[in-house]
Amino acid sequence: MERLAELGSHVPDAEVDVRRGMLVPDTLATVVYTSGTTGRPKGCAISHGNFLAEVDNAIEILHPVFKSRSDEELATLLFLPMSHVFGRMVAVACVRARVRLGHAPSLKSDDLLADLSSFRPTFLLAIPYMLEKVFNNARAKAEAGGRVSAFDRAANVAIRYGEAMEEKAAGTGGGPSTALKAARTFYDPLVYRRIRNAMGGRVRHIISGGSPLGRNIAAFFAGAGMEIYEGYGLTETTGAATVTPPLKPRLGTVGWPLPGMRVRIAADGEILLAGGPVFRGYWDPNAGGVTPASVDGWFATGDIGSLDDEGYLTITGRKKELLITAGGKTVAPPPWRTGCANTP
């Protein structure tokens, strides 16, 4: 930072004001390339307005994550690459919300555990694979110590507790029973607290995205004291388009649209998105500009899904994977779900 200040010391303040005045919400901020898993990578032209619409609305809907109700300093340690829009969006949101932000230089287990222990984040950004790995490593340690049966019982209690809390929030159940609360209290110091301590000891919220999260894994972490916010989005939407609303989780869905984001299901089941976070278009270096990708203001995601009566979105597959039967009926193959085979 000192070097940057030195290099810019000769620039007049008036010139800085002019440069700032040239920036408008539609000004291109960055080009982020898609992963290319479903085709050739494409550069998404994302504007300053896209980022601000995304992060401001994400901060509002995920207020327990980004807004502290106490004197505790909120913090997160990023270990996902900044070349991915998911990590970039959360980094910008942290700056916007004044959340302490750290970057982990290594993804090796020992290095990352040491960084989590010293940084002590209050929330984490993760992909389902990492959450599964945390669960599987904890179970492997229990198995090595001859305590795998106890761990499996604790996992079952956490899953049931997480599901009961979900039912209570949805108004379809009374919440955990007295016996279930007692069982969770019993296993907390034996299993759940150890997992929380391995993640720094202060993690209460986890934002998950990038691929489907298994229902049992989500319920386990919720029951262990770490609420999961599962989201759905693309590089083209500057990150999350939908996310689990706090206090109203619905396991197996990817939540509600972010404020200002609109979701529509086409006649063939394809998810269509519109709103402030939707990108300007794909960067075309040959044309020297941006090629629009929306039709009538709606971006076709290529994903297949459904909306329930309360606005929760469920992803069921990819449009290109749809099958047409001999009778002319269009069906999607069973959705691939992440999860741990060892989870009861």
N, C-alpha and C positions, 0 to 999 in steps of 0.2 A: 504494500500500500504506500509506503514511503517513496518507493521508486516511481510509482505511478504519479504521485503528487509532484515529485521533482520534475518529471517529464512534462507535466501539464502546467507548471508554474508560470510559464511565459504566455499562456493563453489568456486573453482579456476576459473579464467577467461578462462583458457584453456579448462576446462570441458564444460563451456557454449558454447565455439566455436565448440567443438566436437558435442554437442547436436544440435546446429544450422546446422552444416554441414550434420547431418543425415536426416534433413528434406528436402524432395523433393516435387514437385507439386503433386505426386501421393500418398503422405503420408496421411493416414486417419486423418482428422481433427475432425470429430464429427459423431455421429449417431443420426439422427433426425427421430422420428417416425411419420408415417402418421396418420391422424385423425381416420381412421378406418370407415369412413362413407360409404364406398363401400365394406367393408370386414374387416378382421382382421388387426389391425395395424401392419405395417411392418417397420423395422428399415432401413432407407436409409443411406448407408455409403457414406459420403460426404468428399472429399479430400480438401487439401489446394488449389490445382489447380482449383477445381470446384468453390470454393469461389472467388478466384482472377479473374477467367474468368468471373464470374457472375457480381461481383461488378465493376470491371474496365470497362466492356462494358456498364453496367447500368449507371455509372457515365457519360460516353461519350454521350450516346443517350439522357439522361435526364440532359443535361448540364445546363438548366435554374434552375434546382433544386439544383444541387451539386456544381455549379461553379458561383460565384458572379461576376457580371460585375461592381460592385461599391464597396464602402467601407463598405457596410452593411454586418454584420455578419450573415451568414446562420445558421439556427438552426432548429431542430425538436424535438418534445416531443413524445416519444414512449409510447403507452399505450396498444399495443398488446403484448401477452406473448412471451418471448424469446424462449420458447419451440417450437414455430411455425417458420418455415423456412422464412416466409415473414418478420417477425420482426427481426430475426437474420441477414438476408441478408442486410436489411437497416441499422442495427446497424454497421455491418462491413463496409458497404459503407461509412457511416458517418466518421468512424475512418480513412478510406483510403483517403477520400476527405477533411479531416480536417474540418468537419461540427460539430458545437456545438450540443451535444446530451444530452437529459435529459430523465429520466424514470419516468413516473407517477405511484405513489404507489397505487392509488385507481381509480376505474372506476365509482365510484358514481358521478352522474351528478354535484353536487355542488363542490365536491373535484376536479374533472377534469376541470371544468370551472375556478376555482381559480388557478389551476396550469397553464392552458393555458394563463390566464391573466398575471401571473407573469413571465412566461418563454418566452412568445411572439415568438412562432416559425414562420419560414418563409414558411415551408411546413409541411404537415401532411401525415402520413400513416394511411389509414382507410379501413374498409370493407364497402360495400354498406349499410348494416343495420345501421351503425353509421351515414352515410350521410342522409339516410332517416329520422333517428331520429332527426337530427339537423333541417331538413326541417319541419317535423311534429310538433316539439316543438315550432318553430318560428310561425307556423300557429296557433297553439293552443293558444299562448299568444296573437296573433292578434285577435283571436276569442273572448277570454276572455275580451279584451279591446274594443270590438265592432268595430274592424277594419278589419274583415276577408275579406270583399269585396275588400278593398284596397289591402290587401295582395295578394289575388288571381289575381288581375290585375297586380300587380308587378311581381308575379311569371310568369304570361303569357308573360310579356314584357321580362323578363330575359331569358326564354326559346327561344323565337323568336330571341333575340339578340345572344344567344349562337349558335343557328342553322345558323343564317346569317353569323356569324364569321367563322363557319365551312365551309360553302359554298364558302366564299371568299378564304379561305386557299386552298380549293380543286380546285379553278378556275372555279366553277360552278355558281357563283353569285358575285354580286358587293359589298356584305357586308351589314351591317345595313343601313337602310334608314335614312334620316335626322330626320324624325318624330320618328323613333324607337330610335335613339340616344338621342333625347330630352326626350323621355319617360323614358329611362334608367337613364338619369341624374336626372330627377325629383324624381324617386323612390330610388335612391341610398342612400341618407341620411335617408329616411323613413324606408327602409327595408334592402337593401343589406349591408350597412355599419354596421348596428346593428348585422347582422349575422357574419360579419367579425370580429367585435369587440368582440363578444362572444367567438371567436376562438383565441383571442389574439391580433387581430388588424393588424397583419403583414402577415397572411397566403395568399400566392398567388398561391400556387400549392398544389394539393392533389393527392397522389398515391393511387389508389383503386385497390383492388384485393380480391380474396377469393371466390367470387361468381359474377354472372352477375350484372352489374349496369344498372338500367333503363335509357333509352335514355333521358327522360324528366328531371330526376334528374341530369344527367351529363350536359345537356344544361342549366339547372337552375343555377348550381354553376358556370359554365363558364360565363354565363351572369351576374352573381353577382360579378365577378372579381376574381374567383378562378379557374384556369385551372385544369381540371381533366386529369390525365394520367391513363388510365385503362390498366391493365396488365393481362396476363394469364400465369400460370405456375403451377408447382407441387413441392412437396417436392423433388421428384426425379430429378428436374432440378435446385435445389438450389435456388428456387424462380422464378422470372419472366423469361419466355421464349420469350414472346412478350410484347410489350408495345406501347401505343400511342406515335407516334413521335411528338416532339414539333413543333409547327407552321403548322402541317399538321394533325389535328385531323379528325377522321371519326367516329362520334357517332354511337354506335351500334356494333362496332368491338372492338377487343382487340389489334389492332395496328399491328406493324411490328415485325419481329423477331429481337431480340437483335443482335448487331454485333457479328459475330462468331457463331450464332445459326442458324441451318437449320431446316426448317419445310417442311414436305411433307404430302400429303393427300393420304392414301391408297385407293385401289379400292373400299373398302366398306365404305369409308368416314372417317376412323379413322385417327386422327392426330398423325403423327410420328415425333419425335424430335431427333436431334443429335447436338453435339457441346461440347465445353469445359465445360459448366456448368452441363452437364448431369452426374449424379452420377455414382459411380463405380459399384453399385449393392446393393442387400439387405443383411443386416447383418444376418448371420445364426449362432446363438450361439452354436447350436449342432455340426455344422461342424467346428466351430472355425475360421470362415473367412467370406468372401463375396461371395454371389452367383450372378453372372452376370445376368442382366435383359434385355440387349439389344440384338437385332438380327441384324447381319451385320452392327453394329454401330448405329442402329436406335432403339429408345425406343418407344414402343407402349403405348400411354397415356390412351386409353380406352374412350377418348372423340371423338365426331364427330364434324367435322367442314368443312369450305371451305375457299379457298384463292381466292381473286379477282385478277384482272389483275395487280394491283399495289402492291400486296403482303400483303394486309390487311387480317388478319385472323378473321373469325367469328365462334363462337362456337354455335352449333345447338343442342347438346344433348350428351347423354352417349351411348356408343356402346351397353351396356347390355339392354338399353331401346328401341332398335330398334324393330319394328314390321314387320312381314312378312304377307302380305295380301294373300287372297285366290288365287290371280292370280300370286303369287310368287314375288311380288314387295316389296322391302325393304323400309320402310318409318320410319321417326322419329316423335314422338309425338311433338305437338307444344312446343317450348322451354319455360321454365318458366322464366319470367323476373321479376326482382325486380323493384319496383317503388312505388310511392305514389298515392293512389287512389284519393286523393284530388287535385293532380296536374292537372291543366287544360290541 
